[in-house]
Amino acid sequence: MLELDLQLASEAEGLPDEADFRRWCELALRARSADSELTIRLVDEPEGRELNHTWRHKDYATNVLSFPADVPDGPNGEPLLDIPLLGDLVICAPVVAREAAEQGKPAQAHWAHLVIHGCLHLLGYDHLEDEEAEEMEELERQLLAELGHPDPY
């Protein structure tokens, strides 16, 4: 089961509703057999820029930031706490809207892509190396196709 905390800290209009966010997260996380708990915070550019600067040392607002949960390990190397917390996603609504328009994508498809992309990061997927990027992008394509959305790349 997914426990989703959706935080609206954005003045943007036309945001997807909670049911959309839940559907996208559940799709991205369905291979995970355990319960999942995550927060999605929708922000405007000042907060997005501040977080991107603080955590990635980049002085601009980006579309999505993923913060995997950092559950400490116990003495045996197993997680100290048995909790389903995956982490947090911070999505900058104005950046998402601007990118969708610039790239000629339906806003709903771009939102779905970024939520799925962020959830995959929380699961440990990455795109720093070419091979990792190909694996992650292929999974994103498959999941988005299930939603009826075109290849985002």
C-alpha positions as CSV (number, residue, x, y, z in Angstrom):
1,M,0.0,0.0,0.0
2,L,1.2,3.5,-0.8
3,E,1.0,6.3,1.8
4,L,1.4,9.6,-0.1
5,D,1.8,13.0,1.5
6,L,1.1,15.6,-1.2
7,Q,2.2,19.1,-0.1
8,L,1.0,22.0,-2.2
9,A,3.4,24.9,-1.8
10,S,2.9,26.3,-5.3
11,E,0.7,29.1,-6.6
12,A,0.6,27.4,-10.1
13,E,-2.7,26.6,-11.7
14,G,-3.7,23.5,-13.5
15,L,-1.8,21.1,-11.3
16,P,-2.7,17.4,-11.5
17,D,-4.9,16.1,-8.7
18,E,-3.9,13.8,-5.9
19,A,-5.4,10.8,-7.7
20,D,-3.1,11.4,-10.6
21,F,0.0,11.6,-8.4
22,R,-1.1,8.4,-6.6
23,R,-1.7,6.5,-9.8
24,W,1.7,7.5,-11.2
25,C,3.5,6.6,-8.0
26,E,1.8,3.3,-7.7
27,L,2.7,2.4,-11.2
28,A,6.4,3.3,-10.7
29,L,6.5,1.4,-7.4
30,R,4.5,-1.7,-8.3
31,A,7.5,-4.0,-8.4
32,R,8.2,-3.1,-4.8
33,S,6.4,-5.7,-2.7
34,A,6.7,-3.7,0.6
35,D,4.5,-0.8,1.7
36,S,5.7,2.5,0.5
37,E,5.6,5.9,2.1
38,L,6.6,9.1,0.3
39,T,6.1,12.8,0.2
40,I,5.6,14.9,-3.0
41,R,6.0,18.6,-2.5
42,L,5.0,20.9,-5.3
43,V,6.9,24.2,-5.2
44,D,7.4,27.4,-7.1
45,E,10.7,28.6,-8.5
46,P,12.2,30.3,-5.4
47,E,11.9,27.2,-3.2
48,G,13.0,25.0,-6.1
49,R,16.0,27.1,-6.8
50,E,17.0,27.2,-3.1
51,L,16.7,23.4,-2.7
52,N,18.6,22.8,-6.0
53,H,21.3,25.2,-4.8
54,T,21.6,23.7,-1.3
55,W,21.6,20.0,-2.4
56,R,23.1,20.0,-5.9
57,H,25.0,23.3,-5.9
58,K,23.2,24.5,-9.0
59,D,21.7,28.0,-8.9
60,Y,18.4,27.4,-10.8
61,A,15.1,25.7,-10.2
62,T,15.0,22.2,-11.7
63,N,12.0,20.1,-12.6
64,V,12.2,17.3,-9.9
65,L,14.5,16.6,-7.0
66,S,14.6,13.2,-5.4
67,F,15.6,12.7,-1.8
68,P,15.8,9.0,-0.9
69,A,15.1,8.2,2.8
70,D,18.3,7.8,4.8
71,V,17.4,5.1,7.3
72,P,20.5,4.4,9.5
73,D,21.8,0.8,9.6
74,G,22.1,-1.1,12.8
75,P,25.1,-3.1,14.1
76,N,24.3,-6.0,11.7
77,G,24.0,-3.9,8.6
78,E,20.3,-4.1,8.5
79,P,18.1,-1.0,8.7
80,L,17.9,0.3,12.3
81,L,14.2,1.1,11.7
82,D,11.7,-1.1,9.9
83,I,9.7,1.6,8.2
84,P,8.4,1.8,4.6
85,L,9.7,5.4,4.0
86,L,11.1,5.8,0.5
87,G,11.8,9.5,0.6
88,D,10.6,12.8,-0.9
89,L,10.1,14.3,-4.3
90,V,10.2,18.0,-4.8
91,I,8.6,19.1,-8.1
92,C,8.8,22.7,-9.3
93,A,5.4,23.3,-11.0
94,P,6.4,26.3,-13.1
95,V,9.4,24.5,-14.5
96,V,7.3,21.5,-15.4
97,A,4.7,23.7,-17.2
98,R,7.5,25.6,-19.0
99,E,9.3,22.4,-20.1
100,A,6.1,20.8,-21.4
101,A,5.3,23.9,-23.5
102,E,8.8,24.2,-24.8
103,Q,9.0,20.5,-25.7
104,G,5.5,20.4,-27.2
105,K,4.4,17.7,-24.7
106,P,1.0,17.4,-23.1
107,A,1.4,18.7,-19.5
108,Q,-0.2,15.6,-18.0
109,A,2.3,13.4,-19.9
110,H,5.2,15.5,-18.6
111,W,3.9,15.4,-15.0
112,A,3.5,11.6,-15.2
113,H,7.0,11.3,-16.6
114,L,8.7,13.4,-13.9
115,V,6.8,11.7,-11.0
116,I,7.7,8.2,-12.4
117,H,11.3,9.4,-12.9
118,G,11.5,10.7,-9.4
119,C,10.0,7.5,-7.9
120,L,12.6,5.4,-9.8
121,H,15.3,7.5,-8.3
122,L,13.9,6.7,-4.8
123,L,14.1,3.0,-5.7
124,G,17.8,3.4,-6.5
125,Y,17.7,3.9,-10.3
126,D,20.1,6.5,-11.7
127,H,21.3,7.8,-15.1
128,L,24.9,8.9,-14.4
129,E,26.3,6.1,-16.5
130,D,25.1,5.3,-20.0
131,E,24.0,1.7,-19.2
132,E,22.1,2.9,-16.1
133,A,20.5,5.6,-18.1
134,E,19.3,3.2,-20.8
135,E,17.8,0.9,-18.2
136,M,16.0,3.7,-16.4
137,E,14.8,5.4,-19.6
138,E,13.4,2.1,-21.0
139,L,11.5,1.4,-17.8
140,E,10.1,5.0,-18.0
141,R,9.0,4.4,-21.6
142,Q,7.2,1.2,-20.7
143,L,5.4,2.7,-17.7
144,L,4.4,5.8,-19.6
145,A,3.2,3.7,-22.5
146,E,0.9,1.8,-20.1
147,L,-0.6,5.2,-19.3
148,G,-1.0,5.9,-23.0
149,H,1.7,8.6,-23.1
150,P,4.4,8.8,-25.8
151,D,8.1,8.2,-25.4
152,P,9.3,11.2,-23.4
153,Y,12.8,11.1,-25.0
